[in-house]
Amino acid sequence: MSETVENIRTGGCQCGAVRFRVDGPLGEASICHCRMCQKAFGHFYAPLVSVDAERVTWTRGAPKRFRSSNHATRGFCPACGTPLTYEAPDGLALAIGAFDRPVEIMPTVQFGIEAKLPFVDGICALPEKRTEDDMEAAPFLDTVTSYQHPDRDTETWTHPADGTTGQKD
């Protein structure tokens, strides 16, 4: 669970191999539309929130890093590939979607709009369908077993693919 008592927030990757804790306030929350962020996140844009690096503790595992430019490094889970960090000379930003309670972190500005994909602004106007209302997918959905780590800290972690177990650091 992501705690907000005393400005404590937690998060991690999809599989649970990498977990973090932020002690203290978060900085500016933003959306970046630049092509580098699109590629790093495999998405139309990257939702990020700046944090003081000294307030971040990696409580299980640590991100693997890829130097995406002469100024930026991207951190991601080495087991499942979840994007976790954007690191640059001016500071650290964490992926908003990696927090246990991303609903608490609302972006307030968009960057890199020159690369913004033309259909992004119209996404909210697309028809909506709840997962359980997709009758064509129902037989498939009945067989799905999620290996996703819960949105909270756990003392132990078992890798879903190979069964190896890790402890909280």
N, CA, C and O of each residue as an XYZ file, in Angstrom:
676
protein
N       0.843     -1.175      0.000
C       0.000      0.000      0.000
C       0.883      1.231      0.000
O       1.912      1.250      0.676
N       0.514      2.229     -0.723
C       1.253      3.482     -0.749
C       0.793      4.322      0.430
O      -0.380      4.684      0.517
N       1.701      4.630      1.327
C       1.352      5.418      2.491
C       1.594      6.886      2.193
O       2.610      7.235      1.592
N       0.678      7.750      2.604
C       0.900      9.176      2.456
C       1.095      9.826      3.816
O       1.324     11.034      3.890
N       1.009      9.044      4.904
C       1.268      9.560      6.229
C       2.702     10.067      6.249
O       3.629      9.360      5.854
N       2.872     11.300      6.716
C       4.202     11.906      6.771
C       4.872     11.940      5.400
O       6.098     11.857      5.316
N       4.103     12.058      4.337
C       4.654     12.146      2.981
C       5.509     10.947      2.597
O       6.592     11.113      2.036
N       5.044      9.769      2.887
C       5.735      8.543      2.481
C       4.934      7.915      1.352
O       3.726      7.709      1.470
N       5.620      7.614      0.256
C       4.962      6.938     -0.873
C       5.821      5.758     -1.288
O       7.048      5.802     -1.207
N       5.155      4.702     -1.735
C       5.861      3.498     -2.160
C       5.446      3.129     -3.574
O       4.425      3.593     -4.081
N       6.252      2.292     -4.193
C       5.941      1.839     -5.536
C       6.927      0.786     -5.980
O       7.786      0.354     -5.211
N       6.797      0.380     -7.222
C       7.708     -0.624     -7.752
C       7.289     -1.069     -9.132
O       6.373     -0.520     -9.745
N       7.987     -2.074     -9.597
C       7.752     -2.593    -10.941
C       6.563     -3.552    -10.962
O       5.955     -3.823     -9.927
N       6.248     -4.048    -12.122
C       5.111     -4.944    -12.288
C       5.322     -6.291    -11.604
O       4.379     -6.843    -11.037
N       6.534     -6.829    -11.646
C       6.759     -8.171    -11.092
C       7.140     -8.162     -9.621
O       7.075     -9.207     -8.975
N       7.537     -7.015     -9.066
C       7.892     -6.932     -7.655
C       9.371     -7.075     -7.357
O       9.763     -6.999     -6.193
N      10.202     -7.280     -8.357
C      11.642     -7.436     -8.129
C      12.294     -6.137     -7.677
O      13.311     -6.161     -6.984
N      11.713     -4.995     -8.067
C      12.252     -3.692     -7.679
C      11.144     -2.901     -6.990
O      10.060     -2.716     -7.544
N      11.432     -2.438     -5.777
C      10.488     -1.629     -5.005
C      11.216     -0.396     -4.493
O      12.426     -0.424     -4.269
N      10.464      0.693     -4.309
C      11.063      1.926     -3.795
C      10.151      2.589     -2.782
O       8.964      2.281     -2.674
N      10.752      3.516     -2.042
C      10.034      4.311     -1.053
C      10.540      5.742     -1.192
O      11.743      5.972     -1.311
N       9.615      6.703     -1.176
C       9.978      8.116     -1.207
C       9.546      8.722      0.120
O       8.363      8.705      0.462
N      10.502      9.255      0.861
C      10.230      9.922      2.135
C      10.278     11.426      1.910
O      11.346     11.985      1.658
N       9.141     12.073      2.000
C       9.092     13.511      1.802
C       8.243     13.876      0.607
O       7.704     13.006     -0.077
N       8.129     15.163      0.363
C       7.245     15.627     -0.705
C       7.773     15.281     -2.094
O       8.978     15.161     -2.314
N       6.847     15.128     -3.006
C       7.191     14.937     -4.412
C       7.321     16.305     -5.065
O       6.797     17.295     -4.554
N       8.012     16.358     -6.184
C       8.151     17.600     -6.937
C       7.078     17.712     -8.000
O       5.955     17.237     -7.828
N       7.440     18.348     -9.098
C       6.504     18.589    -10.194
C       6.156     17.293    -10.923
O       7.036     16.508    -11.275
N       4.872     17.088    -11.141
C       4.401     15.930    -11.913
C       4.118     16.401    -13.332
O       3.477     17.432    -13.537
N       4.600     15.639    -14.308
C       4.499     16.087    -15.694
C       4.258     14.926    -16.647
O       4.362     13.753    -16.287
N       3.936     15.299    -17.860
C       3.839     14.370    -18.983
C       4.898     14.819    -19.981
O       4.971     16.003    -20.309
N       5.718     13.892    -20.467
C       6.679     14.246    -21.505
C       6.319     13.506    -22.787
O       6.182     12.283    -22.801
N       6.170     14.271    -23.857
C       5.785     13.721    -25.154
C       6.971     13.506    -26.085
O       6.776     13.066    -27.218
N       8.198     13.803    -25.646
C       9.344     13.690    -26.558
C       9.484     12.249    -27.055
O       9.056     11.306    -26.389
N      10.077     12.098    -28.212
C      10.188     10.769    -28.826
C      11.022      9.824    -27.968
O      10.756      8.622    -27.933
N      12.030     10.356    -27.274
C      12.851      9.503    -26.423
C      12.012      8.915    -25.276
O      12.149      7.736    -24.951
N      11.159      9.723    -24.674
C      10.279      9.221    -23.608
C       9.240      8.246    -24.166
O       8.910      7.255    -23.515
N       8.727      8.520    -25.362
C       7.784      7.580    -25.979
C       8.430      6.206    -26.121
O       7.812      5.191    -25.799
N       9.661      6.169    -26.598
C      10.357      4.891    -26.785
C      10.678      4.233    -25.439
O      10.500      3.025    -25.281
N      11.150      5.025    -24.468
C      11.540      4.475    -23.166
C      10.354      3.848    -22.437
O      10.511      2.857    -21.725
N       9.170      4.428    -22.618
C       7.980      3.928    -21.935
C       7.147      2.994    -22.807
O       6.226      2.340    -22.319
N       7.472      2.934    -24.104
C       6.654      2.130    -25.005
C       5.221      2.633    -25.018
O       4.275      1.847    -25.059
N       5.075      3.934    -24.984
C       3.761      4.543    -24.816
C       3.710      5.861    -25.589
O       4.711      6.292    -26.162
N       2.546      6.492    -25.599
C       2.368      7.756    -26.300
C       3.122      8.893    -25.611
O       3.469      9.884    -26.252
N       3.377      8.753    -24.306
C       4.071      9.768    -23.510
C       4.564      9.127    -22.219
O       4.238      7.978    -21.919
N       5.357      9.885    -21.456
C       5.882      9.399    -20.180
C       5.351     10.264    -19.038
O       5.652     11.456    -18.986
N       4.566      9.689    -18.121
C       4.134     10.414    -16.928
C       5.222     10.281    -15.849
O       5.556      9.172    -15.433
N       5.764     11.411    -15.407
C       6.889     11.415    -14.471
C       6.644     12.409    -13.343
O       5.922     13.391    -13.516
N       7.253     12.147    -12.185
C       7.227     13.105    -11.086
C       8.647     13.249    -10.554
O       9.327     12.260    -10.281
N       9.082     14.497    -10.413
C      10.435     14.729     -9.916
C      10.486     14.463     -8.412
O       9.525     14.705     -7.682
N      11.636     13.960     -7.977
C      11.852     13.658     -6.561
C      13.289     14.017     -6.205
O      14.172     14.028     -7.063
N      13.504     14.305     -4.941
C      14.856     14.500     -4.440
C      15.477     13.112     -4.319
O      14.986     12.283     -3.553
N      16.540     12.851     -5.057
C      17.155     11.516     -5.087
C      17.543     11.033     -3.694
O      17.534      9.829     -3.435
N      17.881     11.947     -2.800
C      18.261     11.558     -1.439
C      17.074     11.044     -0.639
O      17.263     10.420      0.405
N      15.864     11.292     -1.103
C      14.657     10.836     -0.401
C      14.142      9.493     -0.925
O      13.159      8.958     -0.413
N      14.815      8.950     -1.953
C      14.394      7.674     -2.547
C      15.246      6.543     -1.991
O      16.475      6.608     -2.004
N      14.571      5.503     -1.503
C      15.244      4.293     -1.036
C      14.749      3.135     -1.880
O      13.542      2.938     -2.023
N      15.669      2.370     -2.436
C      15.300      1.162     -3.179
C      15.190      0.056     -2.138
O      16.204     -0.417     -1.625
N      13.965     -0.361     -1.821
C      13.724     -1.310     -0.730
C      13.817     -2.767     -1.158
O      13.951     -3.649     -0.310
N      13.750     -3.031     -2.434
C      13.980     -4.378     -2.968
C      14.590     -4.223     -4.353
O      14.028     -3.544     -5.213
N      15.719     -4.842     -4.564
C      16.373     -4.763     -5.858
C      16.761     -3.338     -6.215
O      16.743     -2.446     -5.366
N      17.105     -3.137     -7.454
C      17.474     -1.817     -7.970
C      17.257     -1.816     -9.474
O      17.328     -2.863    -10.119
N      16.994     -0.645    -10.030
C      16.801     -0.588    -11.476
C      18.095     -0.885    -12.235
O      19.191     -0.581    -11.765
N      17.948     -1.465    -13.380
C      19.033     -1.540    -14.347
C      18.939     -0.238    -15.130
O      17.855      0.329    -15.264
N      20.059      0.234    -15.644
C      20.041      1.539    -16.298
C      20.516      1.465    -17.740
O      21.385      0.671    -18.099
N      19.909      2.327    -18.552
C      20.278      2.480    -19.953
C      20.527      3.962    -20.203
O      19.665      4.793    -19.915
N      21.676      4.293    -20.726
C      21.991      5.695    -21.043
C      21.359      6.019    -22.390
O      21.849      5.595    -23.436
N      20.264      6.777    -22.352
C      19.503      7.056    -23.570
C      20.005      8.281    -24.331
O      19.630      8.486    -25.486
N      20.839      9.085    -23.705
C      21.449     10.234    -24.386
C      22.691     10.645    -23.605
O      23.028     10.038    -22.589
N      23.364     11.678    -24.089
C      24.534     12.145    -23.354
C      24.153     12.817    -22.038
O      25.029     13.094    -21.218
N      22.859     13.087    -21.818
C      22.411     13.731    -20.587
C      21.443     12.894    -19.756
O      21.240     13.198    -18.580
N      20.847     11.863    -20.319
C      19.786     11.140    -19.605
C      20.069      9.650    -19.492
O      20.628      9.023    -20.392
N      19.661      9.111    -18.350
C      19.733      7.676    -18.094
C      18.341      7.224    -17.686
O      17.652      7.920    -16.941
N      17.931      6.071    -18.168
C      16.609      5.514    -17.848
C      16.802      4.286    -16.970
O      17.646      3.437    -17.258
N      16.022      4.192    -15.905
C      16.066      3.026    -15.035
C      14.836      2.173    -15.250
O      13.734      2.692    -15.428
N      15.023      0.856    -15.234
C      13.912     -0.067    -15.460
C      14.179     -1.358    -14.693
O      15.319     -1.639    -14.322
N      13.133     -2.139    -14.457
C      13.290     -3.414    -13.762
C      14.056     -4.382    -14.655
O      13.688     -4.571    -15.814
N      15.124     -5.003    -14.128
C      15.873     -5.957    -14.944
C      15.116     -7.261    -15.194
O      15.477     -8.017    -16.096
N      14.074     -7.535    -14.409
C      13.319     -8.782    -14.575
C      12.126     -8.627    -15.511
O      11.919     -9.467    -16.387
N      11.329     -7.558    -15.339
C      10.107     -7.421    -16.145
C      10.133     -6.243    -17.113
O       9.267     -6.153    -17.984
N      11.101     -5.342    -16.986
C      11.242     -4.236    -17.925
C      10.427     -2.996    -17.619
O      10.460     -2.044    -18.399
N       9.695     -2.968    -16.512
C       8.888     -1.796    -16.177
C       9.751     -0.536    -16.119
O      10.760     -0.527    -15.414
N       9.381      0.535    -16.845
C      10.114      1.800    -16.739
C       9.942      2.385    -15.335
O       8.827      2.434    -14.816
N      11.043      2.827    -14.720
C      10.985      3.329    -13.351
C      11.535      4.742    -13.180
O      10.959      5.538    -12.439
N      12.652      5.071    -13.860
C      13.284      6.365    -13.611
C      13.700      7.079    -14.885
O      13.923      6.478    -15.936
N      13.791      8.385    -14.737
C      14.455      9.259    -15.701
C      15.472     10.026    -14.872
O      15.106     10.730    -13.931
N      16.743      9.893    -15.215
C      17.801     10.528    -14.444
C      18.588     11.458    -15.362
O      19.058     11.049    -16.424
N      18.726     12.722    -14.937
C      19.431     13.732    -15.722
C      20.247     14.600    -14.766
O      20.078     14.504    -13.550
N      21.123     15.440    -15.297
C      21.933     16.283    -14.422
C      21.107     17.155    -13.468
O      21.567     17.484    -12.375
N      19.894     17.527    -13.879
C      19.070     18.377    -13.017
C      18.217     17.599    -12.032
O      17.456     18.207    -11.279
N      18.317     16.268    -12.009
C      17.591     15.519    -10.995
C      17.019     14.197    -11.454
O      17.290     13.717    -12.554
N      16.223     13.630    -10.574
C      15.618     12.317    -10.748
C      14.107     12.465    -10.862
O      13.498     13.276    -10.163
N      13.512     11.680    -11.743
C      12.052     11.604    -11.834
C      11.665     10.133    -11.833
O      12.350      9.300    -12.429
N      10.569      9.821    -11.163
C      10.042      8.462    -11.108
C       8.794      8.364    -11.973
O       8.050      9.335    -12.118
N       8.573      7.204    -12.538
C       7.382      6.953    -13.348
C       6.152      6.971    -12.443
O       6.082      6.217    -11.472
N       5.199      7.817    -12.756
C       3.999      7.931    -11.923
C       3.263      6.597    -11.848
O       2.764      6.227    -10.786
N       3.190      5.878    -12.956
C       2.487      4.599    -12.971
C       3.130      3.530    -12.113
O       2.493      2.516    -11.828
N       4.380      3.722    -11.690
C       5.061      2.745    -10.841
C       4.712      2.918     -9.364
O       5.000      2.036     -8.556
N       4.098      4.038     -9.005
C       3.689      4.238     -7.613
C       2.501      3.338     -7.293
O       1.692      3.026     -8.167
N       2.405      2.927     -6.032
C       1.293      2.071     -5.627
C      -0.047      2.790     -5.735
O      -1.076      2.155     -5.966
N      -0.041      4.088     -5.571
C      -1.276      4.876     -5.683
C      -1.057      6.037     -6.659
O      -0.967      7.191     -6.242
N      -0.972      5.733     -7.948
C      -0.704      6.796     -8.920
C      -1.809      7.848     -8.988
O      -1.575      8.966     -9.448
N      -2.997      7.498     -8.535
C      -4.117      8.439     -8.565
C      -3.818      9.677     -7.714
O      -4.433     10.726     -7.911
N      -2.882      9.563     -6.773
C      -2.532     10.680     -5.897
C      -1.580     11.684     -6.557
O      -1.302     12.733     -5.977
N      -1.080     11.380     -7.753
C      -0.049     12.212     -8.379
C      -0.568     12.725     -9.722
O      -0.479     12.035    -10.738
N      -1.103     13.925     -9.715
C      -1.706     14.482    -10.923
C      -0.707     15.369    -11.674
O      -0.182     16.325    -11.103
N      -0.443     15.062    -12.940
C       0.445     15.923    -13.726
C      -0.123     17.338    -13.842
O      -1.334     17.541    -13.927
N       0.791     18.305    -13.841
C       0.387     19.705    -13.926
C       0.946     20.421    -15.152
O       0.609     21.579    -15.401
N       1.803     19.737    -15.923
C       2.402     20.370    -17.102
C       2.789     19.288    -18.112
O       3.061     18.147    -17.739
N       2.811     19.661    -19.396
C       3.242     18.760    -20.468
C       4.487     19.341    -21.129
O       4.553     20.535    -21.419
N       5.465     18.482    -21.361
C       6.694     18.882    -22.041
C       6.796     18.156    -23.381
O       6.101     17.168    -23.618
N       7.660     18.651    -24.242
C       7.935     17.989    -25.520
C       6.745     17.922    -26.447
O       6.603     16.968    -27.211
N       5.881     18.932    -26.389
C       4.632     18.861    -27.156
C       4.848     18.884    -28.666
O       3.934     18.563    -29.425
N       6.059     19.262    -29.114
C       6.326     19.227    -30.559
C       6.300     17.795    -31.088
O       6.109     17.580    -32.285
N       6.492     16.811    -30.200
C       6.443     15.401    -30.605
C       5.149     14.717    -30.165
O       4.994     13.508    -30.331
N       4.232     15.488    -29.608
C       2.957     14.933    -29.145
C       2.229     14.290    -30.320
O       2.042     14.916    -31.363
N       1.827     13.053    -30.145
C       1.116     12.352    -31.213
C      -0.247     13.006    -31.423
O      -0.923     13.341    -30.450
N      -0.657     13.192    -32.665
C      -1.842     13.996    -32.967
C      -3.147     13.459    -32.384
O      -4.095     14.226    -32.212
N      -3.222     12.186    -32.082
C      -4.478     11.621    -31.584
C      -4.592     11.616    -30.063
O      -5.647     11.270    -29.532
N      -3.536     11.990    -29.353
C      -3.536     11.900    -27.892
C      -4.655     12.725    -27.265
O      -5.331     12.250    -26.353
N      -4.860     13.940    -27.735
C      -5.902     14.788    -27.150
C      -7.301     14.215    -27.340
O      -8.208     14.559    -26.582
N      -7.496     13.359    -28.322
C      -8.815     12.787    -28.580
C      -9.084     11.466    -27.881
O     -10.171     10.907    -28.027
N      -8.126     10.956    -27.128
C      -8.303      9.649    -26.479
C      -9.530      9.631    -25.569
O     -10.256      8.638    -25.528
N      -9.761     10.711    -24.849
C     -10.911     10.752    -23.929
C     -12.250     10.657    -24.649
O     -13.258     10.312    -24.032
N     -12.277     10.956    -25.936
C     -13.522     10.905    -26.706
C     -13.788      9.522    -27.305
O     -14.857      9.291    -27.869
N     -12.830      8.606    -27.189
C     -13.028      7.258    -27.730
C     -14.114      6.520    -26.955
O     -14.307      6.797    -25.771
N     -14.826      5.594    -27.583
C     -15.806      4.789    -26.855
C     -15.111      4.029    -25.724
O     -13.965      3.600    -25.863
N     -15.812      3.870    -24.615
C     -15.256      3.189    -23.446
C     -15.954      1.862    -23.217
O     -17.151      1.723    -23.472
N     -15.197      0.892    -22.735
C     -15.749     -0.431    -22.463
C     -15.054     -1.001    -21.224
O     -13.826     -1.073    -21.177
N     -15.831     -1.402    -20.232
C     -15.269     -2.045    -19.037
C     -14.801     -3.450    -19.405
O     -15.396     -4.105    -20.261
N     -13.752     -3.900    -18.764
C     -13.181     -5.215    -19.060
C     -14.235     -6.309    -18.971
O     -14.326     -7.158    -19.859
N     -15.031     -6.297    -17.911
C     -16.020     -7.364    -17.710
C     -17.190     -7.295    -18.690
O     -17.972     -8.241    -18.788
N     -17.314     -6.193    -19.408
C     -18.383     -6.063    -20.399
C     -17.971     -6.526    -21.791
O     -18.783     -6.494    -22.716
N     -16.731     -6.953    -21.952
C     -16.228     -7.419    -23.249
C     -16.539     -8.913    -23.375
O     -15.704     -9.759    -23.055
N     -17.726     -9.219    -23.837
C     -18.190    -10.612    -23.890
C     -17.338    -11.481    -24.817
O     -17.180    -12.675    -24.566
N     -16.793    -10.903    -25.875
C     -15.939    -11.678    -26.777
C     -14.675    -12.151    -26.071
O     -14.147    -13.218    -26.384
N     -14.194    -11.361    -25.123
C     -12.964    -11.713    -24.413
C     -13.233    -12.524    -23.147
O     -12.289    -13.027    -22.539
N     -14.482    -12.662    -22.737
C     -14.810    -13.319    -21.472
C     -14.201    -14.711    -21.321
O     -13.631    -14.992    -20.267
N     -14.289    -15.596    -22.313
C     -13.684    -16.927    -22.134
C     -12.176    -16.852    -21.875
O     -11.651    -17.596    -21.046
N     -11.491    -15.968    -22.573
C     -10.055    -15.783    -22.355
C      -9.797    -15.210    -20.966
O      -8.923    -15.694    -20.247
N     -10.558    -14.177    -20.583
C     -10.350    -13.522    -19.298
C     -10.569    -14.469    -18.128
O      -9.928    -14.326    -17.088
N     -11.471    -15.437    -18.287
C     -11.712    -16.422    -17.230
C     -10.494    -17.296    -16.961
O     -10.401    -17.906    -15.896
N      -9.565    -17.368    -17.900
C      -8.391    -18.225    -17.728
C      -7.140    -17.453    -17.312
O      -6.087    -18.056    -17.105
N      -7.240    -16.123    -17.188
C      -6.069    -15.306    -16.869
C      -5.699    -15.445    -15.393
O      -6.554    -15.330    -14.515
N      -4.421    -15.692    -15.133
C      -3.861    -15.667    -13.789
C      -2.818    -14.560    -13.764
O      -1.822    -14.629    -14.484
N      -3.039    -13.545    -12.944
C      -2.112    -12.416    -12.885
C      -0.887    -12.768    -12.055
O      -0.999    -13.307    -10.954
N       0.280    -12.456    -12.599
C       1.533    -12.606    -11.864
C       2.036    -11.249    -11.375
O       3.154    -11.140    -10.871
N       1.214    -10.227    -11.525
C       1.616     -8.881    -11.130
C       1.732     -8.784     -9.618
O       0.890     -9.303     -8.884
N       2.785     -8.113     -9.161
C       2.989     -7.882     -7.737
C       1.885     -6.957     -7.229
O       1.473     -6.056     -7.960
N       1.392     -7.148     -6.003
C       0.342     -6.262     -5.488
C       0.859     -4.833     -5.311
O       2.065     -4.614     -5.197
N      -0.046     -3.880     -5.288
C       0.313     -2.473     -5.111
C       0.548     -2.158     -3.638
O      -0.154     -1.341     -3.043
N       1.540     -2.818     -3.068
C       1.940     -2.600     -1.671
C       3.261     -3.325     -1.447
O       3.648     -4.196     -2.226
N       3.945     -2.950     -0.367
C       5.176     -3.643     -0.019
C       4.858     -5.021      0.540
O       3.850     -5.202      1.223
N       5.708     -5.982      0.254
C       5.608     -7.322      0.814
C       6.972     -7.708      1.363
O       7.995     -7.223      0.881
N       6.996     -8.576      2.365
C       8.266     -8.990      2.962
C       9.073     -9.871      2.021
O      10.298     -9.766      1.967
N       8.393    -10.737      1.280
C       9.090    -11.620      0.348
C       8.509    -11.433     -1.041
O       7.434    -10.860     -1.217
N       9.236    -11.923     -2.008
C       8.822    -11.801     -3.395
C       9.238    -13.070     -4.106
O      10.379    -13.513     -3.976
N       8.322    -13.657     -4.855
C       8.627    -14.832     -5.655
C       8.472    -14.474     -7.118
O       7.413    -14.018     -7.551
N       9.537    -14.684     -7.875
C       9.491    -14.379     -9.303
C       8.515    -15.342     -9.961
O       8.672    -16.555     -9.827
N       7.505    -14.828    -10.673
C       6.472    -15.694    -11.240
C       6.977    -16.654    -12.304
O       6.405    -17.730    -12.477
N       8.018    -16.298    -13.011
C       8.478    -17.152    -14.111
C       9.339    -18.312    -13.643
O       9.203    -19.432    -14.136
N      10.239    -18.041    -12.676
C      11.164    -19.113    -12.299
C      11.051    -19.564    -10.845
O      11.750    -20.489    -10.433
N      10.182    -18.925    -10.064
C       9.947    -19.363     -8.695
C      11.004    -18.944     -7.694
O      10.906    -19.317     -6.525
N      12.021    -18.178     -8.104
C      13.026    -17.733     -7.149
C      12.399    -16.746     -6.181
O      11.479    -16.011     -6.540
N      12.899    -16.732     -4.956
C      12.338    -15.894     -3.908
C      13.367    -14.883     -3.438
O      14.551    -15.199     -3.317
N      12.912    -13.666     -3.173
C      13.780    -12.626     -2.641
C      13.174    -12.031     -1.391
O      11.980    -12.190     -1.137
N      13.991    -11.344     -0.608
C      13.552    -10.692      0.619
C      13.571     -9.187      0.422
O      14.256     -8.670     -0.460
N      12.814     -8.495      1.253
C      12.854     -7.042      1.255
C      14.238     -6.626      1.733
O      14.734     -7.148      2.732
N      14.869     -5.682      1.021
C      16.216     -5.223      1.401
C      16.186     -4.463      2.701
O      17.226     -4.003      3.172
